[in-house]
Amino acid sequence: MQTHTTASAVLGSPLKINSLVIKNRIILGPMAVLRPTPDGRPSDQSIAFLARRARGGVGLVFVGGAVASERAWNESPFFPNIRFDKDEFVPDLARMVGVVQEAGAAIFAQIFPSFGRMGVPRNGAQPIAASPRPVVLGATGFPDHVYVPGGRTTPPPAEATVADIAAVQDDVAAAARRAKAAGFDGVEIGAHMCYFYSSFLSPLANTRTDEYGGSAENRARAVRDAVAAVRAEVGPDYPVGIRMSVNDHMPDGQGPDGFAEVAAHIAAAGVDFISLSEANYESMGENVPSTSGNMLAHGEPQAFRAAVGGIPLFLSSTPDPQQAADAITAGHADATMLARQLLADPDYANKVIEGREGDIVWCDHANSCMRRLMTNIPVACHKNREMGREDPEAKRSTPLQNAFVWAAGNALLMKIADTAAKAAPARKH
C-alpha cells in the first residue's frame, strides 16, 4: 500500500540552512509592498505587515523592496525603498528585525544592488547591466488582468565596466555587513528578473566577450564573486543565498538546464540556498502564473537539483500545499516560497500546518495587487481587507486611485487604451 505524507507534516517540518534552523518550510517571499518611510526606513506599516505574516505561521520572511546601494535608490522605478546602503539605517532595520523575530519567524534581507535593465535614468546617470539590451515588457505576454497599453521598452542600459562590477560587489558586501549588524538571520543576493546581476546569467541578456560573458562559467562570474565577497564579510556560519531566474521563457532564451549550469558555478563560492524565480519582465505571464505548480511542470527545480546537489531550493508559485509537499518529498525542492497567497491569507501557514486547508482564503489571481504596485498606489488585496492596513495609521489608497486600479484591470477599457496608444505615434507623422 502506498503511503501518503500529509502536507501539514512535510511543510511543518524544520529546515536547516547553514547554522540556522527554520521552524517550518513555508516562506514569505520578498515583495515591494512594505511602504517604508520617504527616506527609506522601515515604517510602522512595514513592520506590521511582516509581523502579521510571522504570527500567521511562516518560518521565514524575506524583506524585499529594498536597496543595497545609492545607485539602486536613485534609479528605482518605484519609491520609496528600504535602504541597506548606509550605516545610519541599521538601527531602524534592527527594530524591524526584532519585532519579526519576536513574532516567531526568522528574517532574511534581500541584498539588491542595482535595477539593471529595469533602472530609470535620472539626474544624468544611466543604469548599467551586463550588456546594453533594453527590456521589452511583456514581450511574450502579461499576467492575467495586467495590461500595459501600447507596451513599453525600457531605455538601454550602459554596459557595465569591470570597475562598475567591482563597485557593485563592494556595495553588496557592505549591505550584507549592515544586515548582519541589524540582526537579520541571513541574506540573499538578488540575481533574478531583469535586474543587474540577472543580466549576466543568460546569453539572451549578456553579449559580452570578456571574462563576464560567453561560457556558463564566465556568465556566473559576477554573482559568484559577489557571493564570495559576502561570505568573506559575514563569516562561514551565516546563511547566504541567491535568488535567480530559472528560465527565460523567451524565443532563443536560456532554459532551466542552462540556468542550472550557471547556478552550479555560483554555488561553489559558498551558497547556502537558492530561491528559484520563474521567468522575467519580458515573460511576465510565466513569472506571475494563475495556476499552482508551473515551475514543477517545466522541470526547473528538477534541473537545479541535478546541478547543485543538496543545496536547499525554495520553490515559488506553488500555493497548493499538497503539491508543494509532494515536490519536497520527491527531493525537487526543500521549501515553498509564496507571495500573493500570503497577501490574501496571512494565516495560510498556520492553517496548512494545523490541517485546516479548508479554511484558507485563496488568492484568485485577479492581480489587483500587481496593478497597484506597478502604478505606485498603496498595495491592497480585495480578498483580505486587512492587507495594507496592518498598522491602523497606514496610508490608504484614495477612491480615485481605487477606481484607476479597477479600470486598469478591465479588459475592454485596456483594449481601447492599447489601440489609442498604438495609434498615437502614427498621428504624429
Buried (B, 14 or more C-beta within 10 A) or exposed (E): EEEEEBBBEBBBBEBEBBEBEBBBBBBBBBBBBBBBBEEBBBBBBBBBBBBBBBBBBBBBBBBBBBBBBEBBBBBBEEEBBBBBBBEEBBEBBBBBBBBBBEBBBBBBBBBBBBBBBBBBBEEEEBBBBBBBBBBBBBBBEBBBBBBBBBBEEBBBBBBBEEEBBBBBBBBBBBBBBBBBBBBBBBBBBBBBBBBBBBBBBBBBBBEBEEEBBBEBBBBBBBBBBBBBBBBEBBEEEBBBBBBBBBBBBBEEBBBBBBBBBBBBBBBBBBBBBBBBBBBBBBBBBBBBBBEBBBBBEBBBBBBBBEBBEEBBBBBBBBBBBBBBBBBBBEEBBBBBBBBBBBBBBBBBBBBBBEBEBEEBBEBBBBBBBBBBBBEEBBBBBBBBEEBBBBBEEBEEBEEEBBEBBEEBBEEEBBEEBBEEBEEEEEEEE
